[in-house]
Amino acid sequence: MNIQSPFPSEFGFACVSTEDLGDYQPHPEEMKCLSPKAVEKRRKEFYLGRLAARRALQALGVAPQPILKGERRQPLWPEGIVGAITHTGDTAAAVVARKDTACGVGVDLETLGRNVSFRISAKVCTEKEQAWLEEVPNDKDMRLKMIFSAKEAGFKAFFPIEHLYLGYQDAELCWREESQSFAGVILKAAGAHHPVGTAFEVGCRVTEDFIFSFVSLPPLDLRT
Ligand SMILES: CC(C)(COP(=O)(O)OP(=O)(O)OC[C@H]1O[C@@H](n2cnc3c(N)ncnc32)[C@H](O)[C@@H]1OP(=O)(O)O)[C@@H](O)C(=O)NCCC(=O)NCCS
């Protein structure tokens, strides 16, 4: 199933599924990022992610080029571009933007059917977030998956900027029904540009098949 871009038109976005792969092959340099021992599932998700990245760059008017990987597995985008990749099962999505549009972007897809053990809630959620889960005893698994997905999207946006690792307890999210998004705040500095207390917003959509989370962080020169 295809997901439409939730981003404004100055972002490049693409969502691809297995049928789009055809005879697509990642660039030989990109293939060096994939372990020769990678199992079929990993190989496929890597192909899907790189194809989504390629199409997202095309949507932004950027010529296709190999997207290699950094020390912490983060994708390395062309000069002046930020981006993020997500994949799950047969589907992948990618978003890219110029640095004068966003200093970081993130996306995350979780398959709805995937079981997330409720035992991880204490690891993933702060106390306030756990209280939000407990408001709906019959639906707390869904809320846990939404928080999990939104935090992964947030991580992908923040990490590449200054390479500081944010754990699940280093951000707190508060659901806003009216905008179908989480208001987030980071509880640990994500670098000089993003001190403790930096606010961010993560959109979160529940479709028939997925939970889809997306975030963009304002360009650095627009920050006060
Ligand atoms: C890195 C991480 C976010 C990936 O998420 P995931 O749900 O496992 O997998 P997804 O399919 O959604 O995304 C995988 C893609 O993320 C990207 N990615 C991996 N590490 C990354 C990093 N350090 N920074 C940015 N993007 C990264 C890669 O493009 C990867 O795909 P690829 O290996 O094929 O290139 C996750 O494994 C992780 O480490 N999370 C813990 C930290 C966290 O989420 N903290 C929350 C703080 S708000």
The ligand as a MOL file (V3000), in Angstrom:
LIG
                    3D

  0  0  0     0  0            999 V3000
M  V30 BEGIN CTAB
M  V30 COUNTS 48 50 0 0 0
M  V30 BEGIN ATOM
M  V30 1 C 18.0540 3.5100 14.2800 0
M  V30 2 C 16.6060 3.1520 14.5190 0
M  V30 3 C 15.8070 4.4230 14.8170 0
M  V30 4 C 16.0430 2.4930 13.2370 0
M  V30 5 O 14.6540 2.2640 13.3160 0
M  V30 6 P 13.9600 0.8450 12.9830 0
M  V30 7 O 12.5050 0.9520 13.3040 0
M  V30 8 O 14.7710 -0.2310 13.6180 0
M  V30 9 O 14.0820 0.6200 11.4530 0
M  V30 10 P 13.4770 1.4190 10.2100 0
M  V30 11 O 13.2310 0.4520 9.1330 0
M  V30 12 O 12.3520 2.3250 10.5610 0
M  V30 13 O 14.7050 2.3380 9.8010 0
M  V30 14 C 15.8920 1.7650 9.3750 0
M  V30 15 C 16.6930 2.8450 8.7010 0
M  V30 16 O 17.0030 3.8660 9.6490 0
M  V30 17 C 18.1760 4.5190 9.2010 0
M  V30 18 N 19.0640 4.6440 10.3320 0
M  V30 19 C 19.7550 3.6850 10.9690 0
M  V30 20 N 20.5140 4.2140 11.9480 0
M  V30 21 C 20.2840 5.5390 11.9200 0
M  V30 22 C 20.8050 6.6220 12.6790 0
M  V30 23 N 21.7210 6.4470 13.6350 0
M  V30 24 N 20.3920 7.8780 12.3810 0
M  V30 25 C 19.4860 8.0780 11.3890 0
M  V30 26 N 18.9640 7.0810 10.6330 0
M  V30 27 C 19.3770 5.8310 10.9010 0
M  V30 28 C 18.8040 3.6490 8.1070 0
M  V30 29 O 18.5610 4.2700 6.8540 0
M  V30 30 C 18.0330 2.3520 8.2260 0
M  V30 31 O 17.8380 1.6790 7.0060 0
M  V30 32 P 19.0800 1.0160 6.2120 0
M  V30 33 O 19.9450 0.3650 7.2280 0
M  V30 34 O 18.4430 0.0800 5.2460 0
M  V30 35 O 19.7570 2.2040 5.5460 0
M  V30 36 C 16.4380 2.1690 15.7150 0
M  V30 37 O 16.9880 0.9320 15.3880 0
M  V30 38 C 17.0890 2.6430 17.0190 0
M  V30 39 O 18.3010 2.4680 17.2440 0
M  V30 40 N 16.3030 3.2050 17.9460 0
M  V30 41 C 16.7640 3.5330 19.2870 0
M  V30 42 C 16.9080 4.9920 19.5100 0
M  V30 43 C 15.5830 5.7080 19.5380 0
M  V30 44 O 14.6830 5.4160 18.7820 0
M  V30 45 N 15.4510 6.6990 20.4350 0
M  V30 46 C 14.2720 7.5130 20.5080 0
M  V30 47 C 14.6950 8.8950 20.9450 0
M  V30 48 S 13.4950 10.1200 20.5460 0
M  V30 END ATOM
M  V30 BEGIN BOND
M  V30 1 1 1 2
M  V30 2 1 2 3
M  V30 3 1 2 4
M  V30 4 1 2 36
M  V30 5 1 4 5
M  V30 6 1 5 6
M  V30 7 2 6 7
M  V30 8 1 6 8
M  V30 9 1 6 9
M  V30 10 1 9 10
M  V30 11 2 10 11
M  V30 12 1 10 12
M  V30 13 1 10 13
M  V30 14 1 13 14
M  V30 15 1 14 15
M  V30 16 1 15 16
M  V30 17 1 15 30
M  V30 18 1 16 17
M  V30 19 1 17 18
M  V30 20 1 17 28
M  V30 21 1 18 19
M  V30 22 1 18 27
M  V30 23 2 19 20
M  V30 24 1 20 21
M  V30 25 1 21 22
M  V30 26 2 21 27
M  V30 27 1 22 23
M  V30 28 2 22 24
M  V30 29 1 24 25
M  V30 30 2 25 26
M  V30 31 1 26 27
M  V30 32 1 28 29
M  V30 33 1 28 30
M  V30 34 1 30 31
M  V30 35 1 31 32
M  V30 36 2 32 33
M  V30 37 1 32 34
M  V30 38 1 32 35
M  V30 39 1 36 37
M  V30 40 1 36 38
M  V30 41 2 38 39
M  V30 42 1 38 40
M  V30 43 1 40 41
M  V30 44 1 41 42
M  V30 45 1 42 43
M  V30 46 2 43 44
M  V30 47 1 43 45
M  V30 48 1 45 46
M  V30 49 1 46 47
M  V30 50 1 47 48
M  V30 END BOND
M  V30 END CTAB
M  END
